[in-house]
Amino acid sequence: MKKLSILAVTFLAAGSAFAQQQVVKDVEHMLKESKPDYAAALKAIKPALSDPSTAGTITPWLLAGQAGFGQYDQVFLMESMGNGQRADVKDAAGKAMVDGFEAYIKALSLDSIPDDKGKIKPKKSKDILKAIAEQHPQLRNAGIFMFQAQDFDGALKAWELYTSLPTNPLLAKNPPKALPDTVLGDAYLLQALAALSENKDAVALSALQKVPAAFKNIDVYVYGVEAARRINDSTAMLDFATKGYELFGTENISFIGQLINAKLLAGDYKACHELVEKAIAATPADNTQMQSQLYDILGYICEQENDMANAEKNYQKSIDLDPSYAKAYFDLGRVIYNTALKSDEQTEGKNIDALKNDFLRAAELFEKAYNLDETNMSAVPGILYRLFYRLGAGYENQTTQWKAEAGE
């Protein structure tokens, strides 16, 4: 019985090898047709790429490369002619393009194996390298196809190939043309967008750190700050903020915000004032939204210095510049409320009548902030509940209202 089992296994292995060899021949015929079905050919050849009887031979990998490139080319041609393709079709085409590159690179490695005498006699390398070099620029668009279909991992893979192939040592004899710095920068930014979309924040940060200085795009620094923030890399966050501020000033408030945070942590209030005042001077007067945010930051700096009078003054200035800026209302309300609260606690509640107007002014500001931006002001109902509860008699309705709103 043991001999019979061994024979059976041998016959099965032989049968599998024959089947995969037949698959290779069938796919060869498919690709020689006048109008090849590249998608079907790529699907058909896949088993031969993993079966031991064929995976170590060059032909199935060459066929997979040809089929992958062909599938992409067909969809790209239709799209470029104005015949819009469905997102799933473009996604499949982008994947096929990546599969094609990976197959050709595998074929290239198999074509570079030394013979029994230790000599390398490539037969297909020249054609493979030519195909890779010609199609290399299309990897950018293949990634866009997949990104549009929200296949962020696929897009990331395409764009990583796009940037890495020109320096791949396996392609050293005839690599794709090196990408200009501006094109390379764009490709790394695309990688970062795809990585951030998949919460691969460290991958995104690494890509953005490779962007050449010649590529000047504010998004590099905005997303660099965000990627670094997500992984709590304060050094990288400050680095991107510094460079972003040097290049783009106050076009994005996050840059100066990070710089000020660093100075605040160091207790360097003088530097904080200088940064904000410089930014205010550089911001056009008609950009009231940005001016408003800067005065709000200035108010916060004054708070940290325990200069509440100037904190209130700057928060009010922020509101005057942009009456729709919810945070400024909240910050002004918070300063007024905390000052009144401290005084009330010091007198053990005996001075509540004298402080009533301050509490009511703070309540008005809190409510305004909540009405303007309920999502980001979710803490307001709880604050107002406690505020009106402290005021006591005569404010029962407001207390009940905000208690319910806060879910307490």
KOLKE-122671 format. One line per field, with one value per residue (C-alpha): residue number from 1; x, z negated, y negated. Coordinates in Angstrom, 3 decimals. Example, Ala and Ser with C-alpha at 12.3 -4.5 7.8 and 13.67 -1.06 7.14 Angstrom:
torse 1_2
xx 12.300_13.670
zz -7.800_-7.140
yy 4.500_1.060
END
This chain:
torse 1_2_3_4_5_6_7_8_9_10_11_12_13_14_15_16_17_18_19_20_21_22_23_24_25_26_27_28_29_30_31_32_33_34_35_36_37_38_39_40_41_42_43_44_45_46_47_48_49_50_51_52_53_54_55_56_57_58_59_60_61_62_63_64_65_66_67_68_69_70_71_72_73_74_75_76_77_78_79_80_81_82_83_84_85_86_87_88_89_90_91_92_93_94_95_96_97_98_99_100_101_102_103_104_105_106_107_108_109_110_111_112_113_114_115_116_117_118_119_120_121_122_123_124_125_126_127_128_129_130_131_132_133_134_135_136_137_138_139_140_141_142_143_144_145_146_147_148_149_150_151_152_153_154_155_156_157_158_159_160_161_162_163_164_165_166_167_168_169_170_171_172_173_174_175_176_177_178_179_180_181_182_183_184_185_186_187_188_189_190_191_192_193_194_195_196_197_198_199_200_201_202_203_204_205_206_207_208_209_210_211_212_213_214_215_216_217_218_219_220_221_222_223_224_225_226_227_228_229_230_231_232_233_234_235_236_237_238_239_240_241_242_243_244_245_246_247_248_249_250_251_252_253_254_255_256_257_258_259_260_261_262_263_264_265_266_267_268_269_270_271_272_273_274_275_276_277_278_279_280_281_282_283_284_285_286_287_288_289_290_291_292_293_294_295_296_297_298_299_300_301_302_303_304_305_306_307_308_309_310_311_312_313_314_315_316_317_318_319_320_321_322_323_324_325_326_327_328_329_330_331_332_333_334_335_336_337_338_339_340_341_342_343_344_345_346_347_348_349_350_351_352_353_354_355_356_357_358_359_360_361_362_363_364_365_366_367_368_369_370_371_372_373_374_375_376_377_378_379_380_381_382_383_384_385_386_387_388_389_390_391_392_393_394_395_396_397_398_399_400_401_402_403_404_405_406_407_408
xx 0.000_2.905_4.379_0.974_0.631_4.035_3.127_-0.154_1.642_4.106_1.309_-0.493_2.639_3.203_-0.405_-0.156_3.019_1.384_-1.691_0.337_2.456_-0.765_-1.976_1.188_0.631_-3.031_-2.152_0.491_-2.208_-4.608_-2.066_-1.347_-4.966_-5.830_-7.804_-6.426_-8.480_-5.662_-7.693_-8.643_-5.046_-3.710_-6.250_-5.492_-1.722_-1.871_-1.831_1.331_3.083_2.751_2.945_6.467_6.580_6.324_7.021_10.768_10.619_10.638_7.803_4.760_6.216_6.756_3.175_1.879_3.835_2.503_-1.076_-0.902_0.411_-2.079_-5.064_-3.986_-3.298_-6.773_-8.515_-6.187_-6.830_-10.606_-10.361_-8.075_-10.491_-13.268_-14.981_-15.165_-14.615_-16.186_-14.129_-13.876_-12.623_-9.934_-9.012_-8.556_-6.467_-4.228_-3.750_-2.949_-0.278_1.379_1.113_2.733_5.723_6.177_5.978_8.545_10.921_10.596_11.229_14.300_15.708_15.092_16.837_19.867_20.546_24.051_24.314_26.241_29.490_28.612_27.939_24.864_23.442_20.221_17.873_14.915_16.398_16.732_13.035_11.975_13.993_12.587_8.999_9.595_11.214_8.424_5.599_7.243_5.620_2.180_2.569_1.588_-1.703_-2.274_-2.063_-4.564_-6.972_-6.819_-6.938_-10.116_-11.609_-10.545_-8.089_-5.500_-3.212_-3.098_-2.382_0.397_1.989_1.901_3.433_6.128_7.107_7.071_9.665_11.821_12.240_14.805_17.214_16.401_19.796_18.175_17.424_20.899_21.713_18.760_16.732_13.740_14.714_15.325_12.399_13.004_12.854_9.482_7.964_9.551_8.170_4.688_4.991_6.035_3.142_0.753_2.217_1.610_-2.020_-2.654_-0.874_-2.768_-6.029_-5.177_-3.884_-0.359_0.944_4.592_4.683_3.206_5.752_8.629_7.435_7.110_10.575_11.953_10.391_13.149_13.488_12.814_9.203_7.487_3.939_2.244_0.485_3.822_4.155_0.481_0.365_3.828_2.616_-0.494_1.374_3.893_1.082_-0.660_2.406_3.433_6.711_7.153_10.566_9.267_6.140_8.197_10.537_7.680_6.040_9.289_9.942_6.295_6.273_9.540_8.107_4.429_4.102_0.531_-1.112_-1.853_-2.300_-1.031_2.582_2.744_0.548_3.157_5.993_4.157_3.383_7.088_7.891_5.091_6.441_9.814_8.223_9.543_6.578_8.557_9.268_5.566_4.539_7.126_5.927_2.276_2.888_5.107_2.395_-0.278_1.871_2.412_-1.277_-3.292_-5.825_-8.639_-7.893_-9.950_-10.377_-6.648_-6.237_-8.972_-7.213_-3.937_-5.516_-7.109_-3.643_-2.328_-5.085_-4.028_-0.410_-1.559_-3.499_-0.356_1.336_-1.618_-2.390_-6.171_-6.978_-5.025_-6.256_-9.848_-8.858_-7.329_-10.162_-12.631_-10.509_-10.677_-14.490_-14.658_-12.581_-14.560_-17.949_-18.366_-15.263_-16.693_-13.412_-12.891_-16.331_-15.503_-12.066_-13.399_-16.236_-13.791_-11.556_-14.518_-16.072_-12.867_-12.082_-15.590_-15.481_-12.200_-13.549_-16.758_-14.833_-12.545_-15.586_-17.314_-20.301_-21.033_-20.236_-22.410_-24.738_-21.836_-20.462_-23.794_-23.230_-19.876_-21.397_-24.226_-21.788_-19.758_-22.942_-23.892_-20.476_-20.530_-23.971_-22.895_-19.892_-22.127_-24.610_-21.818_-19.984_-21.871_-19.529_-16.323_-18.029_-19.472_-18.196_-20.374_-23.669_-21.951_-20.257_-23.535_-25.344_-22.825_-22.776_-26.559_-26.674_-24.205_-26.392_-29.190_-32.693_-34.233_-32.146_-33.837_-35.102_-31.635_-30.142_-32.644_-32.230_-28.443_-28.405_-30.582_-28.455_-25.322_-26.931_-26.097
zz 0.000_-0.761_2.738_4.255_2.242_3.411_6.990_6.573_5.269_8.143_10.687_9.008_9.122_12.742_13.493_11.774_13.685_16.969_16.108_15.345_18.460_20.423_18.713_19.855_23.435_23.334_22.084_24.793_27.368_25.688_25.892_29.566_30.574_32.627_29.721_26.558_23.394_21.151_17.938_18.600_19.499_16.294_14.227_16.060_15.578_11.818_10.764_12.811_10.830_7.576_8.725_8.091_11.525_13.344_10.822_11.271_15.038_16.831_19.316_16.986_15.448_18.882_19.803_16.547_17.214_20.763_19.637_16.754_18.938_21.661_19.305_18.001_21.503_22.733_19.881_20.052_23.792_23.306_20.498_22.479_25.441_23.240_22.655_18.867_17.114_13.865_10.709_10.231_13.813_13.301_9.962_11.592_14.342_11.787_9.929_13.222_13.958_10.579_11.101_14.490_13.024_10.270_12.803_15.102_12.190_11.178_14.795_14.846_11.769_13.334_16.506_14.434_12.852_13.545_15.603_14.589_15.426_13.331_16.317_16.760_20.256_20.230_23.127_22.304_20.076_22.834_23.747_20.091_19.252_22.277_21.282_17.702_18.790_21.274_18.823_15.742_16.192_16.211_12.620_11.431_13.296_12.251_8.653_9.387_10.839_7.586_5.345_7.111_6.343_2.688_3.016_0.980_0.370_4.086_4.888_2.298_3.815_7.324_6.199_4.160_7.285_9.255_6.973_6.319_9.770_11.149_8.353_8.283_8.654_10.656_13.401_13.316_16.951_18.281_15.471_16.034_16.282_12.927_11.869_11.676_8.125_8.680_10.072_7.299_4.693_6.155_6.043_2.387_1.545_3.289_1.263_-1.927_-1.006_-0.352_-3.550_-5.694_-4.187_-5.525_-8.871_-7.965_-9.567_-9.949_-6.245_-5.335_-7.470_-5.934_-2.411_-3.199_-4.721_-1.345_0.597_2.347_1.348_4.959_4.639_2.910_2.052_-1.166_-1.484_-2.147_-5.376_-6.349_-6.018_-7.534_-10.688_-10.738_-10.193_-12.910_-15.267_-14.809_-15.917_-18.594_-16.884_-18.270_-16.641_-13.139_-13.791_-14.744_-11.787_-9.260_-10.968_-10.906_-7.224_-6.338_-8.107_-6.443_-3.000_-3.372_-6.434_-7.711_-4.696_-7.115_-10.789_-11.900_-11.200_-13.506_-15.992_-16.349_-16.640_-19.355_-21.208_-21.250_-22.650_-25.204_-26.438_-26.822_-28.691_-26.112_-26.049_-24.470_-21.437_-21.311_-21.134_-18.458_-16.326_-16.491_-16.012_-13.026_-11.571_-12.132_-10.372_-7.433_-7.071_-4.684_-6.479_-4.339_-5.520_-8.639_-9.263_-9.600_-11.600_-13.937_-14.555_-15.264_-17.841_-19.459_-19.756_-21.193_-23.790_-24.804_-25.205_-27.494_-29.523_-30.038_-31.331_-33.709_-31.951_-31.884_-30.923_-27.679_-27.134_-27.141_-24.933_-22.292_-22.362_-21.841_-18.959_-17.436_-17.659_-16.162_-13.182_-12.579_-14.326_-13.078_-14.840_-17.584_-19.381_-20.142_-21.838_-23.852_-24.876_-25.965_-27.838_-29.529_-30.799_-32.151_-33.712_-35.327_-36.769_-38.236_-39.459_-41.264_-42.967_-43.967_-45.468_-47.403_-49.053_-49.530_-47.396_-49.373_-46.430_-43.852_-43.304_-42.488_-40.047_-38.413_-35.403_-34.726_-34.885_-32.565_-30.122_-30.060_-29.539_-26.580_-24.986_-25.601_-24.067_-21.032_-20.533_-20.824_-18.293_-15.824_-16.122_-18.070_-17.009_-18.352_-21.323_-22.809_-26.281_-26.415_-27.653_-30.717_-31.458_-31.153_-33.363_-36.151_-35.595_-35.946_-38.819_-40.649_-40.019_-41.826_-42.304_-39.237_-36.816_-37.321_-33.723_-32.246_-34.657_-33.592_-29.898_-29.843_-32.142_-29.619_-26.707_-28.463_-29.214_-32.903
yy 0.000_-2.344_-1.893_-2.503_-5.746_-6.956_-6.164_-8.009_-11.083_-10.897_-10.686_-13.571_-15.747_-14.877_-15.676_-19.044_-19.911_-18.935_-21.000_-24.112_-23.700_-23.498_-26.688_-28.452_-27.301_-28.344_-31.820_-32.154_-31.467_-33.919_-36.731_-36.042_-36.563_-39.642_-41.130_-39.529_-39.386_-40.562_-40.410_-36.785_-35.939_-37.481_-35.573_-32.320_-32.525_-33.189_-29.471_-28.892_-31.630_-29.702_-26.063_-24.684_-23.061_-26.411_-29.183_-28.826_-29.240_-32.578_-32.114_-32.393_-35.556_-37.080_-36.268_-37.764_-40.955_-41.200_-40.544_-43.036_-45.827_-44.984_-45.135_-48.526_-49.904_-48.961_-50.785_-53.773_-54.119_-54.062_-56.610_-58.937_-58.813_-60.136_-56.808_-57.037_-53.738_-52.569_-52.936_-49.168_-48.732_-51.376_-49.843_-46.437_-48.032_-49.738_-46.443_-44.703_-47.301_-46.684_-42.908_-43.367_-45.195_-42.640_-39.803_-41.390_-42.025_-38.363_-37.323_-39.533_-37.821_-34.391_-35.540_-36.486_-33.087_-31.730_-28.532_-25.410_-27.184_-30.237_-32.449_-34.634_-34.496_-36.525_-35.933_-38.155_-40.875_-43.457_-43.201_-43.168_-46.263_-48.058_-47.239_-48.377_-51.653_-52.423_-51.762_-53.272_-56.742_-55.106_-53.943_-57.404_-57.216_-53.602_-54.805_-57.559_-54.982_-53.025_-56.097_-57.251_-53.838_-54.304_-51.430_-53.304_-50.331_-49.620_-53.264_-53.357_-50.264_-51.777_-55.061_-53.307_-51.376_-54.613_-56.223_-53.150_-51.574_-54.077_-53.067_-49.329_-47.553_-44.761_-47.308_-48.840_-48.062_-50.026_-51.636_-53.927_-57.573_-59.246_-61.406_-65.179_-66.547_-68.194_-64.981_-62.930_-65.320_-64.997_-61.193_-61.177_-63.491_-61.089_-58.225_-60.172_-60.881_-57.196_-56.158_-58.687_-57.451_-53.972_-55.319_-54.249_-57.399_-56.369_-55.409_-58.796_-60.645_-58.680_-59.538_-63.236_-63.331_-62.214_-65.106_-67.106_-70.758_-71.801_-70.617_-73.512_-72.539_-73.629_-70.251_-68.559_-70.528_-70.447_-66.654_-66.349_-68.105_-65.897_-62.610_-63.499_-64.531_-61.186_-59.236_-61.763_-62.614_-66.131_-66.589_-65.864_-67.914_-70.959_-70.413_-70.404_-73.381_-75.371_-74.694_-75.266_-78.601_-79.646_-78.897_-79.784_-81.999_-82.136_-80.511_-77.683_-78.486_-75.055_-76.041_-79.023_-77.179_-74.432_-76.942_-78.825_-75.582_-74.779_-78.231_-77.964_-74.636_-76.302_-79.219_-81.674_-84.068_-86.847_-84.648_-83.710_-87.370_-88.054_-85.147_-86.155_-89.851_-89.089_-86.876_-89.537_-92.129_-89.765_-88.867_-91.084_-93.251_-91.872_-88.334_-88.846_-85.125_-84.581_-87.785_-86.570_-83.243_-85.004_-87.323_-84.289_-82.725_-85.986_-85.875_-82.374_-83.495_-86.308_-83.760_-81.687_-84.860_-85.355_-88.648_-88.180_-91.770_-91.490_-87.948_-89.241_-92.158_-89.900_-87.378_-90.226_-91.503_-88.021_-88.072_-91.572_-90.454_-87.257_-87.080_-83.495_-82.144_-79.919_-79.291_-82.985_-83.186_-80.081_-81.354_-84.742_-83.079_-80.711_-83.545_-85.523_-82.405_-81.148_-84.578_-84.864_-81.269_-81.820_-84.938_-83.135_-80.215_-82.553_-84.175_-80.800_-81.881_-85.021_-87.284_-85.533_-88.527_-90.840_-88.264_-87.449_-89.717_-88.075_-84.608_-85.641_-87.270_-84.060_-82.023_-84.216_-83.670_-79.920_-79.593_-81.621_-79.333_-76.264_-77.584_-78.353_-75.035_-72.397_-69.599_-71.123_-72.763_-69.588_-70.523_-73.665_-72.121_-70.656_-73.981_-75.883_-73.384_-73.902_-77.675_-78.091_-75.613_-77.843_-80.912_-79.118_-80.558_-82.118_-80.006_-76.650_-76.467_-77.082_-74.560_-71.906_-72.730_-72.429_-69.428_-67.615_-68.849_-67.602_-64.258_-64.524
END
